[in-house]
Amino acid sequence: MTPAPALPLRIMAAALSRSGHELWRGLDLELQPGELVAVLGPSGAGKTTLLRAVLGLERLSAGTIEALGEPVHRAGNRRIGYIPQQRPLPRHTAMRGRDLVRLGVDGHRFGFPVPRRGDRDRVQTLIDAVGAAAFADRPVGLLSGGEQQRLRVGQALADEPGLLLCDEPLTSLDLANQRDVIDLIDRYRTASGAGVLLVTHDINPVLEKVDRILYLTGGRFTLGSPDEVLTSETLTALYGTPVHVARVGGRLVVVGAPDSDADHHHHGDAVAAPAGGVA
């Protein structure tokens, strides 16, 4: 009998502190194959730190994390893909778009990478998959933010990851490019069965793709479907103060969260009575 494949991610009773401040405690999360979990919360809640812990770059205060059936470690796991925040590369950056993608294929090798036919074919396949063929040979510094982010997605998919970590991948992108990038991520996880953990400050562009939401704030968290988490009742319990969730112009606006800034007020389109508790 063939054993069941390992879960993309299993977080068990995890806690993490930084500079004496506890970001979260008692966090349990089992990310299923093909599942997309969005991580929300105000600045400083520990969203990016959670991704760093999964990458083995932050040591837990308690608990364990397993990625693809293995304990996480600083040496990394090439079957974990990572898409960073969209920060435009300087205009004078000389490397071509395909060179950025190639770093995902051979950037882990020691010494000066020697091009191989198989690598070239793999890079071209990735470029085609993310719709970057038209600009792959241009200097990346001259590309738009959306074009650069497509190439970063291609780089992250180089090793066909079973777990994809995305840290604010839509920041600074216009609505059309946000939609294109999230569609690339969604198509990959649907086709491959990879689990996706996606940090975002705005749930609206990704809401229709999200299976569950992990909401972090003030050392506390709640985990559930969008209909369970994005309600006045759930967020009021989470923050410990009245929080109102309202739909404005087709977007869900969170009003009254004490440690949110303007960028963290827009959270989605669906509301319903909460079915889960607040940890």
PyMOL commands that set and color helices and strands:
alter all, ss='L'
color gray80, all
select helices_A, chain A and resi 47-54+97-106+117-129+140-142+145-156+175-192+204-209+226-229+232-239+262-264
alter helices_A, ss='H'
color red, helices_A
select strands_A, chain A and resi 9-18+21-31+36-40+62-67+70-71+80-83+163-167+195-199+212-217+220-224+244-248+251-255+266-268
alter strands_A, ss='S'
color yellow, strands_A
deselect
rebuild
show_as cartoon
